[in-house]
Amino acid sequence: MRSWWRAAPPQGGSSAGVYARPTRDGVVALLGALGLGGVALISGNNLLYLVAAPVWAVLLLSLPLGAGNLRGLSIRRALPAELYAGRDAPGELLVQGGRWGWGSGGLELIDEGTGARGVLHHVAPRAVCSVAVRWRFESRGPARLSAVIVRSSFPFGFLEHTRRLPLPAEVLVYPRPLPSLGSMLPTQGLGRDDEGRGGSGDLVDLRGYLPGDSPKRVHWPTTARLGSWVVVERGQERALAIEVRVEEVGSGPAWERELSRACGEIQRALASGLRVGLRLPDLPGRAARRLPPSSGGSWRRILLDALARLPRIEH
């Protein structure tokens, strides 16, 4: 019985069992019931048995009722589309109740290792409720999510039941945007592009298709010859574009600040209506790379993905 009461949830694995431990009130009630039972046994006073019996009944009922409160639950995450290191990311945990019974109540939800937590007072059987939470990731790059912990002291507050629901996932965290230090390459003679993304002016170059390019820019003869989409880049379009350059400024915090600076510059330039490109340095195990200027929400995520996936440079 002692191992049952004091069992703790496993730190890993795929177990979705329910584990229980006494709360502070539960410890007090248990000690009180044991004391009354001991005195009743020694003294032979049946009235003390009558006083202790309801306490024992409540403690024993807490085991199946509390475990049943957590069974049958399913949880999904609703994360924001873009996550940034060192910033709160508001989202939701979607909780679906079990198929039978009275539903589940008094739930505390904790997304393991992310700092996201919320409270749900009640979810009916088969109903779906959303719980507002905030995730926070301290560093950029791929981040692994493991499980959601569900806790409850239902129904009497004497036992805290815990269930670990494995919910593995991987998300990409972008660098935290910081103010620019000026490492970008603007084209001279900015002007208004009367044809929008379609472009105007003299033909300067041909390049591969990028998300956000207008169909007006497709160079059909070259596309037909190569078998892949090729678009025209014109002089006036280049005048409306900038290229953000990432410098290999050092290692550790200095390198991360450089990526944060580039992230902020990309966001501000795209918000201003400019087409933005990205130049990445030559790094150990990764060749230098250039992403030609383009625009649009999907292009912004391509640029930020490239920054987030750059290797860490340690001392």
C-alpha positions as CSV (number, residue, x, y, z in Angstrom):
1,M,0.0,0.0,0.0
2,R,2.8,2.4,0.8
3,S,4.4,2.1,-2.7
4,W,0.9,2.8,-4.3
5,W,0.5,6.0,-2.3
6,R,3.9,7.4,-2.8
7,A,4.5,6.3,-6.4
8,A,5.8,9.0,-8.7
9,P,5.2,9.3,-12.5
10,P,8.0,8.0,-14.7
11,Q,10.3,10.6,-16.3
12,G,10.2,9.0,-19.7
13,G,8.7,6.3,-21.8
14,S,5.2,5.9,-23.2
15,S,3.3,4.9,-20.0
16,A,0.0,6.7,-19.6
17,G,-0.9,5.2,-16.2
18,V,-2.4,7.3,-13.4
19,Y,-0.2,7.8,-10.3
20,A,-1.3,9.1,-6.9
21,R,0.3,10.7,-3.9
22,P,-1.2,12.2,-0.8
23,T,-1.6,16.0,-0.5
24,R,-0.9,17.9,2.7
25,D,-4.5,17.6,3.7
26,G,-4.4,13.9,2.8
27,V,-1.4,13.3,5.1
28,V,-3.2,15.1,7.9
29,A,-6.4,13.1,7.3
30,L,-4.5,9.8,7.1
31,L,-2.5,10.4,10.3
32,G,-5.7,11.4,12.0
33,A,-7.5,8.3,10.9
34,L,-4.6,6.1,12.0
35,G,-4.5,7.8,15.4
36,L,-8.2,7.4,15.9
37,G,-8.1,3.8,14.9
38,G,-5.2,3.1,17.2
39,V,-6.9,4.8,20.2
40,A,-10.1,2.9,19.4
41,L,-8.2,-0.4,19.2
42,I,-6.5,0.2,22.6
43,S,-9.5,1.6,24.4
44,G,-12.1,-0.5,22.8
45,N,-14.3,2.6,22.3
46,N,-16.6,1.9,19.3
47,L,-17.5,5.6,19.0
48,L,-13.9,6.3,17.8
49,Y,-14.3,3.6,15.1
50,L,-17.4,5.5,13.9
51,V,-15.5,8.8,13.8
52,A,-12.5,7.2,11.9
53,A,-14.6,5.2,9.5
54,P,-15.8,8.1,7.3
55,V,-12.3,9.4,7.0
56,W,-11.1,6.0,5.8
57,A,-14.1,5.8,3.4
58,V,-13.2,9.2,1.8
59,L,-9.6,8.2,1.4
60,L,-10.4,4.9,-0.2
61,L,-13.0,6.5,-2.5
62,S,-10.4,9.0,-3.6
63,L,-8.3,6.3,-5.3
64,P,-10.8,5.1,-8.0
65,L,-12.6,8.4,-8.4
66,G,-9.4,10.4,-8.8
67,A,-7.9,7.9,-11.2
68,G,-11.1,7.8,-13.3
69,N,-11.1,11.5,-13.5
70,L,-8.0,11.4,-15.6
71,R,-8.7,8.4,-17.8
72,G,-9.9,8.8,-21.3
73,L,-8.5,12.3,-21.7
74,S,-6.8,13.2,-25.0
75,I,-4.8,16.4,-25.5
76,R,-3.5,18.3,-28.6
77,R,-1.3,21.4,-28.8
78,A,-2.3,24.5,-30.8
79,L,1.0,26.4,-31.2
80,P,1.5,29.7,-32.9
81,A,2.8,29.6,-36.5
82,E,6.1,31.4,-35.5
83,L,8.1,30.8,-32.3
84,Y,10.9,33.1,-31.2
85,A,13.6,32.4,-28.6
86,G,13.2,34.2,-25.3
87,R,9.6,35.3,-26.0
88,D,6.3,34.1,-24.7
89,A,4.3,32.3,-27.4
90,P,0.5,32.3,-26.6
91,G,-1.4,29.2,-27.7
92,E,-3.8,26.6,-26.5
93,L,-4.0,23.0,-25.2
94,L,-7.1,21.3,-26.6
95,V,-8.5,18.8,-24.1
96,Q,-11.1,16.2,-25.1
97,G,-13.1,14.4,-22.4
98,G,-13.5,10.7,-22.1
99,R,-16.4,8.8,-23.6
100,W,-18.2,7.9,-20.3
101,G,-19.0,9.1,-16.9
102,W,-19.3,12.6,-15.5
103,G,-16.4,14.1,-17.4
104,S,-13.2,15.4,-15.8
105,G,-12.6,18.4,-13.6
106,G,-10.1,20.3,-11.6
107,L,-7.3,19.7,-14.1
108,E,-3.8,21.3,-14.1
109,L,-2.0,20.9,-17.4
110,I,1.8,21.2,-17.8
111,D,3.6,20.9,-21.1
112,E,6.8,19.1,-19.9
113,G,9.9,21.2,-20.2
114,T,8.4,24.2,-21.9
115,G,6.9,26.3,-19.0
116,A,3.4,26.1,-20.5
117,R,0.7,25.4,-17.9
118,G,-3.0,26.1,-17.5
119,V,-6.0,25.1,-15.5
120,L,-9.3,23.5,-16.7
121,H,-12.2,23.4,-14.3
122,H,-14.4,20.9,-16.2
123,V,-14.7,19.1,-19.5
124,A,-17.8,17.1,-20.4
125,P,-17.6,13.6,-21.9
126,R,-16.5,13.8,-25.6
127,A,-16.5,17.6,-25.4
128,V,-13.4,19.6,-26.4
129,C,-12.2,22.6,-24.3
130,S,-9.4,24.9,-25.0
131,V,-6.9,26.0,-22.3
132,A,-4.9,29.2,-22.9
133,V,-1.2,28.7,-22.2
134,R,2.1,30.4,-23.0
135,W,5.1,28.5,-24.3
136,R,8.6,29.8,-23.9
137,F,11.8,28.5,-25.5
138,E,15.1,30.0,-24.4
139,S,17.2,29.1,-27.4
140,R,16.7,29.0,-31.2
141,G,16.7,25.9,-33.4
142,P,14.8,22.7,-33.4
143,A,13.1,22.0,-30.0
144,R,11.6,18.7,-29.0
145,L,8.3,18.4,-27.1
146,S,7.8,15.3,-25.1
147,A,4.6,15.0,-23.1
148,V,1.8,16.8,-21.2
149,I,1.4,16.2,-17.5
150,V,-2.2,16.2,-16.2
151,R,-2.7,16.6,-12.4
152,S,-5.8,16.8,-10.3
153,S,-6.8,16.5,-6.6
154,F,-10.4,15.6,-7.5
155,P,-12.7,14.7,-5.7
156,F,-11.8,15.5,-2.0
157,G,-8.4,17.1,-2.2
158,F,-6.7,14.3,-0.2
159,L,-4.9,12.6,-3.2
160,E,-3.2,14.2,-6.1
161,H,-3.4,12.0,-9.2
162,T,-1.0,12.5,-12.1
163,R,-1.0,11.2,-15.6
164,R,1.7,11.7,-18.2
165,L,0.4,11.8,-21.8
166,P,3.2,11.3,-24.3
167,L,2.8,13.9,-27.1
168,P,6.1,14.0,-29.0
169,A,6.6,16.8,-31.5
170,E,9.4,18.9,-32.9
171,V,9.1,22.7,-33.5
172,L,11.5,25.2,-35.0
173,V,12.3,28.2,-32.8
174,Y,13.5,31.4,-34.6
175,P,16.2,33.7,-33.2
176,R,14.9,36.5,-31.0
177,P,14.6,39.7,-33.2
178,L,16.9,42.5,-32.2
179,P,17.5,46.0,-33.6
180,S,19.7,46.2,-36.7
181,L,23.4,47.1,-36.7
182,G,23.4,47.9,-40.3
183,S,24.7,44.7,-42.0
184,M,22.5,44.8,-45.1
185,L,23.2,45.6,-48.7
186,P,20.6,48.0,-50.2
187,T,20.3,48.8,-53.9
188,Q,20.7,52.4,-54.8
189,G,17.9,54.5,-56.3
190,L,14.8,53.2,-54.6
191,G,11.6,53.9,-56.5
192,R,8.0,52.8,-56.9
193,D,7.4,49.5,-58.6
194,D,4.3,50.3,-60.7
195,E,3.7,46.7,-61.5
196,G,4.1,45.3,-58.0
197,R,5.7,41.9,-57.9
198,G,5.4,41.6,-61.7
199,G,8.2,44.1,-62.1
200,S,9.3,46.6,-64.7
201,G,12.5,48.0,-66.3
202,D,15.3,46.3,-68.1
203,L,16.0,42.6,-67.7
204,V,19.0,42.1,-65.5
205,D,19.1,38.4,-64.7
206,L,17.3,35.1,-64.6
207,R,16.9,33.0,-61.5
208,G,14.8,30.1,-60.1
209,Y,11.3,30.6,-58.9
210,L,10.8,31.6,-55.2
211,P,7.7,31.7,-53.1
212,G,5.9,35.0,-53.6
213,D,7.0,35.5,-57.2
214,S,4.3,36.6,-59.6
215,P,3.4,34.4,-62.6
216,K,4.1,37.6,-64.7
217,R,7.8,37.1,-64.0
218,V,8.1,33.6,-65.5
219,H,10.5,33.5,-68.4
220,W,8.7,30.9,-70.5
221,P,11.4,30.1,-73.1
222,T,14.0,29.3,-70.4
223,T,11.4,27.5,-68.3
224,A,10.5,25.2,-71.2
225,R,14.1,24.5,-72.0
226,L,15.2,23.7,-68.5
227,G,12.0,22.0,-67.3
228,S,11.9,24.1,-64.1
229,W,10.4,27.4,-63.3
230,V,12.7,30.4,-64.1
231,V,11.7,34.0,-63.5
232,V,13.0,37.4,-64.7
233,E,14.7,39.8,-62.4
234,R,14.5,43.4,-63.6
235,G,16.5,46.5,-62.7
236,Q,13.7,48.3,-60.9
237,E,12.9,45.2,-58.8
238,R,16.5,45.1,-57.6
239,A,16.2,48.8,-56.6
240,L,13.3,47.7,-54.3
241,A,15.3,44.9,-52.6
242,I,17.8,44.6,-49.8
243,E,20.1,41.7,-48.8
244,V,20.7,41.0,-45.2
245,R,24.2,39.7,-44.5
246,V,25.1,37.5,-41.6
247,E,28.7,38.0,-40.5
248,E,30.7,35.3,-38.7
249,V,31.4,37.6,-35.8
250,G,32.6,35.1,-33.2
251,S,31.1,32.3,-31.1
252,G,28.6,31.8,-28.3
253,P,26.5,34.9,-27.4
254,A,28.1,37.1,-30.1
255,W,27.0,34.7,-32.8
256,E,23.5,34.4,-31.4
257,R,23.2,38.2,-31.3
258,E,24.2,38.4,-34.9
259,L,21.5,36.0,-35.9
260,S,19.0,37.9,-33.8
261,R,20.0,41.1,-35.5
262,A,19.5,39.5,-38.9
263,C,16.1,38.2,-37.9
264,G,14.9,41.7,-36.8
265,E,16.2,43.3,-40.0
266,I,14.4,40.7,-42.1
267,Q,11.1,41.4,-40.3
268,R,11.3,45.1,-40.5
269,A,12.3,45.2,-44.2
270,L,9.5,42.8,-45.3
271,A,7.0,44.9,-43.2
272,S,8.1,48.0,-45.1
273,G,7.2,46.3,-48.4
274,L,10.8,45.6,-49.5
275,R,12.0,42.4,-51.1
276,V,14.5,40.7,-48.9
277,G,17.4,38.4,-49.6
278,L,19.8,36.7,-47.2
279,R,23.6,36.0,-47.4
280,L,24.9,33.3,-45.0
281,P,28.7,32.9,-44.2
282,D,30.9,29.9,-44.8
283,L,30.8,27.8,-41.6
284,P,32.4,24.5,-40.6
285,G,30.5,21.8,-42.3
286,R,28.2,24.2,-44.1
287,A,29.1,26.2,-47.3
288,A,28.2,29.8,-47.8
289,R,24.7,30.4,-49.1
290,R,22.8,33.2,-50.8
291,L,19.0,33.5,-50.9
292,P,18.0,36.0,-53.6
293,P,15.5,38.7,-52.7
294,S,11.8,37.9,-52.6
295,S,8.7,38.8,-50.5
296,G,5.6,37.4,-48.8
297,G,4.8,35.6,-45.6
298,S,6.0,32.2,-46.8
299,W,9.3,33.8,-47.9
300,R,9.8,35.3,-44.5
301,R,9.5,31.9,-42.9
302,I,12.0,30.5,-45.4
303,L,14.5,33.2,-44.4
304,L,13.9,32.7,-40.7
305,D,14.1,28.9,-41.0
306,A,17.5,29.3,-42.6
307,L,18.7,31.5,-39.6
308,A,17.2,29.1,-37.0
309,R,18.9,26.0,-38.5
310,L,22.4,27.5,-38.6
311,P,24.8,25.6,-36.4
312,R,25.8,26.9,-33.0
313,I,29.3,28.1,-32.7
314,E,30.7,27.4,-29.2
315,H,34.0,28.6,-27.7
